């Protein structure tokens, strides 16, 4: 059986939106220091999340389409909402 993988464009808008909201308009350029990892299933009421990894720290941040941050919690085997500021700072340092 042959599996066909469909290419999806990286979605940078949520990361740029989150950086701008937390640190001001100039911070949107910091998105260039992240890799787009891909899409993952988020909470049922949220849907798909986007994963980004910082090129230096190799720490990841998960954002929904509106730029709200989520973190993986092993206790619930899923993603839960966290503060944007904390999630972005954790990824950057």
C-alpha positions as CSV (number, residue, x, y, z in Angstrom):
1,X,0.0,0.0,0.0
2,X,1.4,3.4,-1.0
3,X,0.9,6.4,1.3
4,X,0.7,9.9,-0.1
5,X,1.8,12.7,2.1
6,X,0.2,16.0,1.3
7,X,2.5,19.1,1.7
8,X,1.2,21.9,3.8
9,X,2.7,25.3,3.9
10,X,4.2,26.4,7.2
11,X,1.9,28.8,9.1
12,X,4.0,31.6,10.5
13,X,1.1,34.0,11.3
14,X,0.3,32.6,14.8
15,X,3.9,32.9,15.9
16,X,4.2,36.4,14.5
17,X,0.9,37.4,16.2
18,X,2.0,36.0,19.6
19,X,5.4,37.6,19.5
20,X,3.9,41.0,18.5
21,X,1.2,40.8,21.2
22,X,3.7,40.0,24.0
23,X,6.8,42.0,23.0
24,X,5.7,44.6,20.5
25,X,5.7,45.0,16.7
26,X,9.5,44.7,16.3
27,X,9.4,41.3,17.9
28,X,7.6,39.7,14.9
29,X,11.0,39.5,13.2
30,X,12.1,37.1,15.9
31,X,10.0,34.5,14.1
32,X,12.9,34.1,11.8
33,X,14.8,32.4,14.6
34,X,12.3,29.5,14.7
35,X,11.7,26.5,12.6
36,X,8.2,25.4,11.7
37,X,7.9,21.8,12.9
38,X,4.4,21.0,11.8
39,X,0.8,20.6,12.8
40,X,-0.4,18.5,15.8
41,X,-3.8,17.7,17.3
42,X,-4.7,20.1,20.0
43,X,-7.6,20.0,22.5
44,X,-10.9,19.0,21.1
45,X,-12.4,22.5,21.5
46,X,-9.4,24.1,19.8
47,X,-8.3,21.8,17.0
48,X,-5.0,21.9,15.3
49,X,-1.9,23.4,16.8
50,X,1.3,24.6,15.1
51,X,4.7,23.6,16.6
52,X,7.7,25.9,16.3
53,X,11.2,25.2,17.5
54,X,13.8,27.9,18.4
55,X,17.0,27.4,16.3
56,X,19.3,28.1,19.3
57,X,17.6,26.7,22.3
58,X,15.8,23.9,20.5
59,X,12.8,24.5,22.7
60,X,9.3,24.3,21.3
61,X,6.2,26.4,21.5
62,X,2.8,25.2,20.4
63,X,0.2,27.8,19.2
64,X,-3.3,27.7,17.9
65,X,-4.3,29.5,14.8
66,X,-5.0,32.7,16.9
67,X,-1.5,32.6,18.5
68,X,-2.6,31.3,21.9
69,X,0.0,29.1,23.6
70,X,-0.3,25.4,24.7
71,X,2.0,23.0,26.4
72,X,2.0,19.2,26.4
73,X,1.0,17.7,29.8
74,X,1.9,14.1,30.3
75,X,-0.7,13.9,33.1
76,X,-3.5,14.3,30.6
77,X,-1.6,13.0,27.6
78,X,-2.5,16.2,25.7
79,X,-2.1,19.9,25.3
80,X,-3.4,22.5,27.7
81,X,-3.6,26.2,27.6
82,X,-0.7,28.2,29.1
83,X,0.3,31.9,29.2
84,X,1.8,33.2,26.0
85,X,4.4,35.2,27.8
86,X,5.7,32.1,29.7
87,X,5.6,29.8,26.7
88,X,7.5,32.3,24.5
89,X,10.1,33.1,27.1
90,X,10.6,29.4,27.8
91,X,11.3,28.8,24.1
92,X,13.6,31.8,23.7
93,X,15.9,31.2,26.8
